[in-house]
Amino acid sequence: MKVKINIEWLLEKKNIKLSDLEKLVNLSYQQLWNIKEWRTSKVSFDTIWQLLKAFKCKPNDLFIITKK
């Protein structure tokens, strides 16, 4: 099992584009894209905090658990 950040679902739910999210958090578009596409293996607590604030959500909304 893996824990992943579910940015794509939150972007759709909150009707936010990845480029708009880039302006709300201290990450580049490429970094956000890599997180969205699950191409990262580590994410800092600061990044998680920035995403939670930007999406105005709780951690259980941000994370998903997958079997792969």
N, C-alpha and C positions, 0 to 999 in steps of 0.2 A: 504494500500500500504506500501511496505517496500523498503528501499534503501539497496542494497547489493553490495559487492565488487565482481567483476567478474574476479577473478584470473584465473579460469580455461580457459576462453576464451583467456585471454592475454598470458597464458603459451603456448597454442596451436599456437596462432598467431605469437608469438615471438620465438617459438620453444625452449622453456626453460623448464627444469624439475624443479619440486618443490625443489629438493635437490640443484640445481644450484641457485635457487632464495634465498634459505637459506643463501648461501655464500655472496649474494649481499646486503642483508638487515640484520638488527640487530634483527632477530626473529628466534626462533627455528623451526624446521621442524613441530613439533606438533602444534605450534601456526599458522603457515601458512596453515597447513592442515585444522585446524578448520575454518579459514577464508574462505578457498576454498570450504569447505562443508557447509558453511553458518551456522556454529554452534556457532558463536560469536554474541553477541548483541551490543558490543561496540568496536570501534577501535579508537586508539588515532590519533591525527593529525600527530604526529611523524611517526607512522606506515604508514599512508596514504602517507606522503611525501617520505618515503623510497621506497614504492611500485611505486610511480610515477617516481622516479629517476631510479629505477631498470628496469622498463619496458619502460622508455623513452616515456611516454605517457601523455595525458592530463586527467584531472579529469573525463571528460565525457566518456573517454574510460574505466576508472577504475570502475565506478559505473553503476548499472542498477536498474531500479525500477520494482518491481514485485507486482502482485495483492495479493499475499499470504504473 
